[in-house]
Amino acid sequence: MNGWVDWSLVGEVVASAALLLGCLLTLLAAVGLLRLSDVLARMHTTAKPQVLGVLLSLVAVGLQLNRSTDVAMLVAIGAFQLLTVPVAAHLVGRAAYRTGQVDHDALAHDDLADRLAEEERSAG
């Protein structure tokens, strides 16, 4: 070895590590969804590790593909994941709060209750 680095081997190792870590994070999100009892905890568990797991899996696939159109498609998928999952989690959490499915004793500080009370005072 004359100081040369086999970049294809490095890419395969990085892709394998990213795919393994992405799959583990996605599995962690699935286990958290089944094990946690509160809606807000489930929402947090499904949003954050799931998105990071999907992004790591997309990076792994992108490292293995050679065509720029495939990589561009993976970047678009990752961007849509980053844009839609947090918004959907926020909407689910807000809907759960408004329908009374949130354990208010588990909350450290309830900003939404203060805001809803203020809106009710100003409307009434």
C-alpha positions as CSV (number, residue, x, y, z in Angstrom):
1,M,0.0,0.0,0.0
2,N,1.6,3.2,-1.2
3,G,-0.5,5.5,0.8
4,W,-3.5,5.1,-1.4
5,V,-6.9,4.9,0.1
6,D,-9.5,2.6,-1.4
7,W,-12.4,5.1,-1.4
8,S,-14.9,2.6,-2.6
9,L,-14.2,0.5,0.5
10,V,-14.5,3.6,2.7
11,G,-17.8,4.5,1.1
12,E,-19.2,1.0,1.7
13,V,-18.1,1.0,5.3
14,V,-19.7,4.5,5.9
15,A,-22.8,3.4,4.0
16,S,-23.1,0.2,6.1
17,A,-22.7,2.1,9.3
18,A,-25.2,4.7,8.3
19,L,-27.7,2.0,7.3
20,L,-27.2,0.1,10.5
21,L,-27.6,3.2,12.6
22,G,-30.6,4.4,10.6
23,C,-32.3,1.0,11.0
24,L,-31.6,1.0,14.8
25,L,-33.1,4.5,15.2
26,T,-36.2,3.5,13.2
27,L,-36.5,0.4,15.4
28,L,-36.1,2.5,18.5
29,A,-38.9,4.7,17.3
30,A,-41.2,1.7,16.7
31,V,-40.5,0.3,20.2
32,G,-41.1,3.7,21.7
33,L,-44.4,3.9,20.0
34,L,-45.5,0.6,21.5
35,R,-44.0,1.1,25.0
36,L,-44.8,4.7,25.9
37,S,-48.2,5.5,27.3
38,D,-48.7,9.3,26.8
39,V,-49.6,10.7,23.4
40,L,-47.0,13.5,23.6
41,A,-44.2,11.0,24.5
42,R,-45.3,8.8,21.6
43,M,-45.3,11.8,19.3
44,H,-41.8,12.8,20.3
45,T,-40.5,9.2,19.9
46,T,-42.0,8.7,16.5
47,A,-41.0,12.1,15.1
48,K,-37.3,12.6,16.0
49,P,-35.6,9.2,15.8
50,Q,-37.7,8.1,12.9
51,V,-36.7,11.1,10.8
52,L,-33.1,10.8,11.7
53,G,-33.2,7.0,11.0
54,V,-34.8,7.6,7.6
55,L,-32.2,10.3,6.8
56,L,-29.3,8.0,7.7
57,S,-30.8,5.3,5.6
58,L,-31.1,7.7,2.7
59,V,-27.5,8.7,3.1
60,A,-26.5,5.0,3.0
61,V,-28.5,4.4,-0.1
62,G,-27.1,7.6,-1.7
63,L,-23.5,6.5,-1.0
64,Q,-24.2,3.3,-2.9
65,L,-25.9,4.9,-6.0
66,N,-23.9,6.5,-8.7
67,R,-26.5,8.3,-10.8
68,S,-27.2,11.9,-9.9
69,T,-30.9,11.6,-10.6
70,D,-31.2,8.8,-7.9
71,V,-29.3,11.0,-5.4
72,A,-31.4,14.0,-6.2
73,M,-34.5,11.9,-5.6
74,L,-33.1,10.8,-2.2
75,V,-32.4,14.4,-1.3
76,A,-36.0,15.3,-2.2
77,I,-37.3,12.5,0.0
78,G,-35.1,13.7,2.9
79,A,-36.3,17.3,2.5
80,F,-39.9,16.2,2.5
81,Q,-39.3,14.1,5.6
82,L,-37.8,17.1,7.3
83,L,-40.6,19.4,6.3
84,T,-43.6,17.2,6.9
85,V,-42.9,15.0,9.9
86,P,-42.4,17.8,12.5
87,V,-45.5,19.6,11.2
88,A,-47.6,16.4,11.4
89,A,-46.3,15.7,14.9
90,H,-47.2,19.2,16.0
91,L,-50.7,18.8,14.6
92,V,-51.2,15.4,16.3
93,G,-50.0,16.8,19.6
94,R,-52.3,19.8,19.4
95,A,-55.3,17.7,18.4
96,A,-54.5,15.3,21.3
97,Y,-54.3,18.3,23.7
98,R,-57.6,19.8,22.5
99,T,-59.5,16.5,22.7
100,G,-58.3,15.9,26.3
101,Q,-56.0,12.9,25.6
102,V,-53.0,14.6,27.3
103,D,-52.1,13.9,30.9
104,H,-51.8,17.5,32.3
105,D,-50.1,16.3,35.5
106,A,-47.1,15.0,33.4
107,L,-46.5,18.5,31.9
108,A,-43.8,20.7,33.5
109,H,-45.4,23.9,32.1
110,D,-48.5,24.2,30.0
111,D,-48.0,27.1,27.6
112,L,-51.0,26.2,25.5
113,A,-53.4,26.3,28.4
114,D,-52.2,29.8,29.2
115,R,-52.7,30.9,25.6
116,L,-56.1,29.3,25.3
117,A,-57.3,31.0,28.5
118,E,-56.0,34.3,27.2
119,E,-57.8,33.8,23.9
120,E,-61.0,32.9,25.8
121,R,-60.8,36.0,28.0
122,S,-60.3,38.3,25.0
123,A,-63.1,36.7,23.0
124,G,-65.6,36.7,25.9
